[in-house]
Amino acid sequence: MSGLVHELKQDHVEVFALMESLRGVDIETRDAQQTIHLIRQMLSAHLKREETEFYPKLKVAARFDGRLKNILMLFAADMDVIAQTTLLFLAKYAHGGVQLDFAKELGRILATLRTRMNKEETILYDRYDQLVVAA
């Protein structure tokens, strides 16, 4: 496993753990709001790192691999929606909110993130590592 993939997977673990830590927490507390702020920072940094360090190598390889090109197009469209939804959710509750609404939305976001992270790790990260080894 490449160093970059290892670090990106670790980001997934940390972001997901912080999101999970919000389950059952009173969203009006300062601790919850600080956790949300930290998640926003971590998620934004992770997305930027993927965009600047991870995806460029895959995009180059996709020029010569139609299957990879199609996979990247599907992942990109999916990620745009997931990232926007997640960041809007975090912004919405950055200063508190209705607890029941927060809990419901958090559950949906966690399920979506878990699915996305698993797909990314098993499909794209493995493909990236194949490219790094071949280089």
HUPEWO-V416315 format. One record per residue. N is the residue number from 1. RES is the residue in one letter. SS is DSSP state (~ for helix, > for strand, _ for the rest). OMEGA is omega as a letter, one per 20 degrees, with the letter a starting at -180 (* if undefined). D_CENTER is the distance of its C-alpha to the mean C-alpha in Angstrom with 2 decimals. Layout:
N|RES|SS|OMEGA|D_CENTER  N|RES|SS|OMEGA|D_CENTER
//
This chain:
1|M|_|r|19.05  2|S|_|r|18.57  3|G|~|a|17.84  4|L|~|a|14.82  5|V|~|r|13.25  6|H|~|a|14.34  7|E|~|r|12.77  8|L|~|r|9.28  9|K|~|r|9.77  10|Q|~|r|11.17  11|D|~|r|8.31  12|H|~|a|6.42  13|V|~|a|9.89  14|E|~|r|10.49  15|V|~|a|7.77  16|F|~|r|8.53  17|A|~|r|12.13  18|L|~|r|12.36  19|M|~|r|11.18  20|E|~|a|13.70  21|S|~|r|16.23  22|L|_|r|16.53  23|R|_|r|18.09  24|G|_|a|21.75  25|V|_|r|21.64  26|D|_|a|23.74  27|I|_|a|21.54  28|E|_|a|24.60  29|T|_|r|24.73  30|R|~|r|24.08  31|D|~|r|22.06  32|A|~|a|19.59  33|Q|~|r|19.42  34|Q|~|r|18.96  35|T|~|r|16.09  36|I|~|r|14.39  37|H|~|r|15.26  38|L|~|r|13.89  39|I|~|r|10.43  40|R|~|r|10.61  41|Q|~|a|11.85  42|M|~|a|9.47  43|L|~|r|6.30  44|S|~|r|8.77  45|A|~|r|10.05  46|H|~|a|7.13  47|L|~|r|6.78  48|K|~|a|10.55  49|R|~|r|11.03  50|E|~|a|9.51  51|E|~|a|11.69  52|T|~|a|14.65  53|E|~|a|14.87  54|F|~|a|13.14  55|Y|~|r|13.61  56|P|~|r|17.16  57|K|~|r|18.59  58|L|~|a|17.37  59|K|~|r|18.77  60|V|~|a|22.04  61|A|~|a|22.34  62|A|~|r|21.65  63|R|_|a|24.82  64|F|_|a|26.79  65|D|_|a|24.87  66|G|~|r|24.84  67|R|~|r|22.81  68|L|~|r|19.95  69|K|~|r|20.35  70|N|~|r|20.05  71|I|~|a|16.95  72|L|~|r|15.26  73|M|~|r|16.61  74|L|~|r|15.28  75|F|~|a|11.70  76|A|~|r|12.03  77|A|~|r|13.55  78|D|~|a|11.11  79|M|~|r|8.07  80|D|~|a|10.46  81|V|~|a|11.22  82|I|~|a|7.99  83|A|~|a|6.92  84|Q|~|a|10.61  85|T|~|a|11.11  86|T|~|r|8.73  87|L|~|r|10.18  88|L|~|r|13.53  89|F|~|a|13.43  90|L|~|r|12.95  91|A|~|a|15.65  92|K|~|a|17.84  93|Y|_|a|18.14  94|A|_|a|18.19  95|H|_|r|21.95  96|G|_|a|22.42  97|G|_|a|23.20  98|V|_|a|24.57  99|Q|~|a|23.62  100|L|~|r|23.93  101|D|~|r|21.81  102|F|~|a|19.08  103|A|~|r|19.29  104|K|~|a|19.20  105|E|~|r|16.23  106|L|~|r|14.29  107|G|~|r|15.25  108|R|~|a|14.08  109|I|~|a|10.60  110|L|~|r|10.36  111|A|~|a|11.83  112|T|~|a|9.65  113|L|~|a|6.34  114|R|~|r|8.69  115|T|~|a|10.07  116|R|~|a|7.29  117|M|~|r|6.32  118|N|~|r|10.13  119|K|~|a|10.93  120|E|~|a|9.01  121|E|~|a|10.66  122|T|~|a|13.93  123|I|~|a|14.45  124|L|~|a|12.99  125|Y|~|r|12.96  126|D|~|r|16.42  127|R|~|r|17.64  128|Y|~|r|16.68  129|D|~|r|18.62  130|Q|~|r|21.48  131|L|~|a|21.69  132|V|~|r|21.81  133|V|~|a|24.49  134|A|~|a|26.43  135|A|_|*|26.51
//
